[in-house]
Amino acid sequence: MSAHNRFQHWDSVYRTRESDTVSWFQPEPTVTLELVELLGIPHEAAVIDVGGSASRLVDHLLVADYTDLTVLDLSPAALAESQTRLGDAAGVEWIAQDLLTWQPDRLYDLWHDRAVLHVLSGEDVTTYRELLKRSVAPGGCVILGTFAPDGPEQCSGLPVTRHGTAELTRFLAPTFDVVEERHELHTTPSGTSQSFAWVAARRLSH
């Protein structure tokens, strides 16, 4: 999918639907918050949520006193909703750009992605991996969540590439060492279950 088509698709989703009705909505991102605690991410760490859209993760991190937060999404409509919900929340940087063409100007201590990687395929996966390696600071961490092998075959009408924790581990190697694996059954607002695979990893010193 071209950058223009990606923008048109995802921005349309947030312009035409309430954010708490989309299948990926979570009032509380429990698995992510548990993995943040397990990794021991300090409150002053630079944290980025890629594909964060109108996710409530940033709300929970602010409540937990994280002070250096960035949310990136290609949909201005999604980010505008979060900005309106939170007001002028200190410490949040909002970036309305396509992740695959974005050029970061800093390093991050934690990269969080729930459900971006699984909508990518082919060369876009390679682009994502290289961006991840350029963006995470030495000793930094990554949390990845994707549809598991028994999860849905589509997301918002688009085909996905499902991953198990073994595939995610290989995707991150050899730059990152996986320290925790999780499986989650996410209940959508409509009441269906979606199977997710999660890994938390730390960047190796070498």
C-alpha positions in Angstrom: 0.0 0.0 0.0 1.4 3.4 -0.9 1.9 6.1 1.7 -1.0 8.1 0.2 -3.3 5.2 0.4 -2.2 4.4 4.0 -3.0 7.9 5.0 -6.4 7.9 3.2 -7.4 4.6 4.8 -6.5 5.3 8.4 -7.4 8.9 8.6 -10.8 8.0 7.2 -11.3 5.4 9.9 -10.8 8.1 12.6 -12.9 10.7 10.8 -15.9 8.4 10.4 -15.8 6.2 13.5 -15.8 6.8 17.2 -12.4 5.7 18.6 -14.0 3.6 21.3 -15.8 1.5 18.7 -12.9 0.4 16.6 -11.8 -3.2 17.2 -8.4 -2.4 18.7 -9.8 0.0 21.4 -8.6 -0.7 25.0 -9.8 1.4 27.9 -6.7 0.1 29.8 -3.6 -1.3 28.0 -3.0 -3.9 30.7 -0.3 -6.0 29.0 1.7 -2.9 27.9 1.7 -1.4 31.4 2.8 -4.7 32.9 5.6 -5.0 30.4 6.7 -1.4 31.0 6.9 -2.2 34.7 8.7 -5.5 34.1 11.3 -3.7 32.0 11.8 -1.1 34.7 11.4 1.8 32.4 12.3 5.0 34.4 9.8 7.8 34.6 12.2 10.2 32.8 12.7 7.8 29.9 12.0 8.9 26.3 9.0 6.8 25.3 7.4 6.6 21.8 4.1 5.0 20.9 4.2 4.3 17.2 0.8 4.1 15.5 -0.6 5.4 18.8 -3.6 7.0 17.1 -6.2 7.7 19.8 -4.9 5.0 22.2 -5.4 5.5 25.9 -1.8 4.4 26.6 -0.5 7.9 26.8 -3.2 8.8 29.4 -2.0 6.0 31.6 1.6 6.8 31.3 0.9 10.4 32.2 -0.9 9.3 35.3 2.1 7.1 36.1 4.3 10.2 36.0 6.1 9.6 32.7 7.4 12.9 31.5 8.9 12.4 28.0 6.2 11.0 25.8 5.8 10.9 22.0 2.8 9.6 20.0 3.3 9.1 16.3 0.5 8.3 13.9 -0.2 9.1 10.2 -3.8 10.1 11.0 -4.0 13.8 12.1 -7.7 13.1 13.1 -6.6 10.4 15.5 -3.9 12.5 17.1 -6.3 15.5 17.3 -8.7 13.4 19.3 -6.1 12.5 21.8 -4.9 16.1 22.1 -8.4 17.2 22.7 -9.0 14.5 25.3 -5.8 15.3 27.2 -5.6 19.0 26.7 -2.1 20.6 26.9 -0.6 17.6 28.6 3.0 18.5 29.5 5.7 16.3 28.0 3.7 14.9 25.1 4.9 15.4 21.6 2.4 14.6 18.8 3.9 13.6 15.4 1.5 13.3 12.5 3.6 11.3 10.0 3.8 8.0 8.2 6.1 5.8 10.2 7.7 4.4 7.1 8.9 7.8 5.8 9.5 9.4 9.2 13.1 10.5 10.0 13.5 10.7 13.8 15.7 13.4 15.2 16.4 11.7 18.6 16.8 8.3 20.3 14.1 6.7 22.4 14.5 4.6 25.5 11.2 2.7 24.8 9.6 2.0 21.5 6.0 0.7 21.8 4.0 -0.8 18.9 0.7 -2.5 19.3 -0.7 -3.5 15.9 1.4 -1.6 13.4 3.9 -4.3 12.5 1.2 -6.8 11.6 -0.3 -4.6 8.8 3.1 -4.4 7.1 4.6 -6.8 4.5 7.5 -7.1 2.1 10.0 -4.2 2.0 7.9 -2.2 4.5 8.9 -4.8 7.2 12.6 -4.2 6.3 12.1 -0.4 6.5 10.4 -0.8 9.9 13.2 -2.9 11.3 15.9 -0.5 10.1 14.0 2.4 11.6 13.6 0.6 14.9 17.4 -0.1 15.1 18.1 3.6 14.3 15.6 4.9 16.8 16.2 3.0 20.1 19.0 4.2 22.3 21.7 1.8 23.6 20.2 -0.2 26.4 16.8 0.9 25.3 13.7 -1.4 25.0 11.0 -2.3 22.7 7.5 -3.7 23.3 5.8 -5.3 20.3 2.2 -6.6 20.1 0.8 -8.2 16.9 -2.0 -10.6 16.0 -0.9 -14.1 17.0 -1.0 -17.0 14.5 -4.6 -17.8 15.7 -5.6 -14.2 15.5 -7.6 -12.3 12.9 -6.6 -12.4 9.2 -7.6 -8.8 8.7 -7.5 -5.4 10.5 -9.9 -2.7 9.5 -10.4 -4.5 6.1 -6.7 -4.8 5.4 -4.8 -8.2 5.3 -2.3 -8.7 8.2 0.8 -10.8 8.7 0.3 -12.7 12.0 3.3 -13.4 14.2 4.0 -15.8 17.1 6.5 -14.8 19.8 9.2 -16.9 18.0 8.7 -14.9 14.8 8.9 -11.6 16.8 12.0 -12.8 18.5 13.7 -13.5 15.1 12.5 -10.1 13.8 14.3 -8.3 16.6 17.5 -10.4 16.6 20.3 -9.8 16.8 19.9 -6.2 17.9 17.4 -6.9 20.7 17.2 -9.7 23.3 13.7 -10.8 24.2 13.2 -10.9 28.0 9.5 -11.6 28.2 6.7 -13.2 26.0 3.0 -12.8 26.5 -0.3 -14.0 24.9 -3.4 -11.8 25.2 -7.0 -12.4 24.3 -8.2 -8.9 23.5 -12.0 -8.4 23.8 -13.1 -5.9 21.2 -15.9 -3.3 21.8 -18.3 -5.6 19.9 -17.4 -8.5 22.2 -15.3 -10.7 20.0 -11.9 -12.0 21.0 -8.6 -11.3 19.2 -5.5 -13.3 19.9 -2.3 -11.2 20.3 1.4 -12.1 20.7 3.6 -9.8 22.7 7.3 -9.6 23.3 9.4 -7.2 25.5 13.0 -6.9 24.5 16.2 -4.9 25.5 18.8 -3.6 23.1 22.1 -5.5 23.4 25.1 -3.4 24.2 27.0 -4.6 21.1 
